[in-house]
Amino acid sequence: ADSSGRVELSDPRFHGFLANVSPSEFTRAFEAMLPERLSGAEFLRTYEGTTDPLTRVEPDSVYPVRAATAHPIWEHHRVRIFSELLEPPATDARLELLGELMYASHESYSACGLGSEATDRIVAVVRAAGAERGLFGAKITGGGSGGTVAVLARADAAPVVQELAERYARESGCRARVFAGSSAGAGQFGAVTLPSSLLAPRS
């Protein structure tokens, strides 16, 4: 490791990204090798540092290693399935599958210790309302650690979403705001692909 605690690894197979590990291979070959939890001090004694130039390991913290490793692997898989299921037609069966992927994503994120009681409560309220009221799924989104929940709902279920937001505000004492719709995004404005040389960590 260098003076900043950053280490260099050669990884020609996965190129340093957990999302390149398939869920089946993770379960078969790697999951059992990982501790459930590990202190930062023990990690640094064993591995000296990380390959991430933007974060640091706190010796006094205890990290949910297995859950935090599994999350990006399964999340990448969920996103790929989600993308395929977005193809029309938007049947109830597809919406229920999409919703279940969102709930699974939320639970996985929370298992990493990154969620919040507020967003957990909102997701639980949406789940309880269910598909019979036009709500199919929900998950934490935004910058993490609470704040915003994405809800998958039929267009005519907007009053239900507003009703649940008002209920949450009454029960929690926190202001709740509903954002609906979306801009055309990359479909209209296009996207920029950055060369890999700009994405590589620099020393």
BELURZI-V918679 format. One record per residue. D_FIRST is the distance of its C-alpha to the first C-alpha in whole Angstrom. Layout:
# BELURZI-V918679
d_first=D_FIRST
d_first=D_FIRST
This chain:
# BELURZI-V918679
d_first=0
d_first=4
d_first=7
d_first=8
d_first=5
d_first=5
d_first=5
d_first=7
d_first=10
d_first=14
d_first=16
d_first=20
d_first=22
d_first=21
d_first=19
d_first=16
d_first=19
d_first=21
d_first=24
d_first=24
d_first=25
d_first=28
d_first=30
d_first=31
d_first=28
d_first=26
d_first=29
d_first=30
d_first=27
d_first=24
d_first=25
d_first=26
d_first=23
d_first=22
d_first=22
d_first=25
d_first=23
d_first=19
d_first=18
d_first=15
d_first=15
d_first=15
d_first=13
d_first=10
d_first=11
d_first=11
d_first=9
d_first=6
d_first=6
d_first=8
d_first=9
d_first=12
d_first=12
d_first=15
d_first=14
d_first=13
d_first=13
d_first=16
d_first=16
d_first=20
d_first=20
d_first=21
d_first=20
d_first=23
d_first=20
d_first=23
d_first=25
d_first=22
d_first=21
d_first=25
d_first=26
d_first=25
d_first=26
d_first=29
d_first=30
d_first=29
d_first=32
d_first=34
d_first=34
d_first=35
d_first=38
d_first=39
d_first=39
d_first=41
d_first=43
d_first=44
d_first=46
d_first=50
d_first=52
d_first=51
d_first=52
d_first=52
d_first=50
d_first=48
d_first=47
d_first=47
d_first=44
d_first=42
d_first=43
d_first=41
d_first=38
d_first=38
d_first=39
d_first=36
d_first=33
d_first=34
d_first=34
d_first=31
d_first=29
d_first=31
d_first=29
d_first=26
d_first=27
d_first=27
d_first=31
d_first=34
d_first=37
d_first=39
d_first=38
d_first=38
d_first=42
d_first=43
d_first=41
d_first=44
d_first=47
d_first=46
d_first=46
d_first=49
d_first=51
d_first=50
d_first=52
d_first=55
d_first=55
d_first=53
d_first=49
d_first=47
d_first=43
d_first=41
d_first=37
d_first=35
d_first=34
d_first=33
d_first=30
d_first=29
d_first=30
d_first=34
d_first=36
d_first=37
d_first=39
d_first=40
d_first=43
d_first=45
d_first=48
d_first=52
d_first=53
d_first=56
d_first=54
d_first=53
d_first=55
d_first=54
d_first=50
d_first=52
d_first=53
d_first=50
d_first=49
d_first=51
d_first=51
d_first=48
d_first=48
d_first=51
d_first=50
d_first=46
d_first=48
d_first=45
d_first=46
d_first=46
d_first=46
d_first=47
d_first=45
d_first=47
d_first=47
d_first=45
d_first=45
d_first=45
d_first=41
d_first=40
d_first=43
d_first=45
d_first=42
d_first=40
d_first=37
d_first=34
d_first=32
d_first=28
d_first=27
d_first=24
d_first=22
d_first=23
d_first=21
d_first=18
d_first=15
d_first=14
d_first=12
